[in-house]
Amino acid sequence: MSGLQCLASENIWFDKQRYDEAEKNFYEGANGPSTQHQVKTALQQTKGRPQKRQHRNSSSHAGGDQELISRMKSLELENETLHKVVEEMRAALKQLESRVVMLEKTPASAAVPCAKAAPVQAAPAKEVNGGGDDDDDIDLFGSDEDDEESARVKQERLDAYAAKKSKKPALIAKSSILLDVKPWDDETDMAKLEECVRSVQMDGLLWGASKLVPVGYGIKKLQISCVVEDDKVGTDILEEEIVKFEDFIQSVDVAAFNKI
């Protein structure tokens, strides 16, 4: 087989470059402008961006410079005012120093003398001793008549005080007593029992309120109060008089005792 025949039998694409160019032209016509135009516009945009950034940076630098200038001016004004205040203080200090020097140079005699207090004149002493005639009127030892008169006045006052004290009523000591009177059983007539208790009468005894208090198993006790004069009535005597009614009363107890 010859060489041409061998090449004809091989599957080789000799016209690939032409087909690539045709495909490129086709897509450029379908999609609009060529890619070269797009690349140029892109390059122009990228070139414009640094210029814009540079413009912005320059404007920001200009604004910052203006702020710095204004701050420097304000600082200069403050510095000037401080210098003025310092100068004024120095002038005042110099004046004070000059005044101190002048005061030190002046002699002590030139100072303003203090006002002396006027001496207080002592009041003239009163004459204690009177004339010769007054000595005769003074009685150094007194007389018996004056002693009797003062004793009589003193005794009259003592008698008046004793009479006034005797007219006052004497304080009577009293006590409030609460008694528990117990019957024999539940069949005891409690009304009759209370009547027997109240029948006890003494000088200085005053009966008060009463009530029935249940004890248990149907039995009730009589609880009665009374007021007694301590000097006239005692609890022992009162209990003895009440227990005499032995048909009704079993026992008597003092439940409460209070001084009035």
Sequence and secondary structure as in RCSB ss.txt:
>XXXX:A:sequence
MSGLQCLASENIWFDKQRYDEAEKNFYEGANGPSTQHQVKTALQQTKGRPQKRQHRNSSSHAGGDQELISRMKSL
ELENETLHKVVEEMRAALKQLESRVVMLEKTPASAAVPCAKAAPVQAAPAKEVNGGGDDDDDIDLFGSDEDDEES
ARVKQERLDAYAAKKSKKPALIAKSSILLDVKPWDDETDMAKLEECVRSVQMDGLLWGASKLVPVGYGIKKLQIS
CVVEDDKVGTDILEEEIVKFEDFIQSVDVAAFNKI
>XXXX:A:secstr
  HHHHHHHS   TTHHHHHHHHHHHHHHHHSS HHHHHHHHHHHHHHHHHHHHHHHHHHHHHHHHHHHHHHHHH
HHHHHHHHHHHHHHHHHHHHHHHHHHHHHHS GGGS                 S  HHHHHH  SS  HHHHHHH
HHHHHHHHHHHHHHHHHS     EEEEEEEEEESSTTS HHHHHHHHHT   TTEEEEEEEEEEEETTEEEEEEE
EEEETTT  HHHHHHHHHT TTTEEEEEEEEEEE 
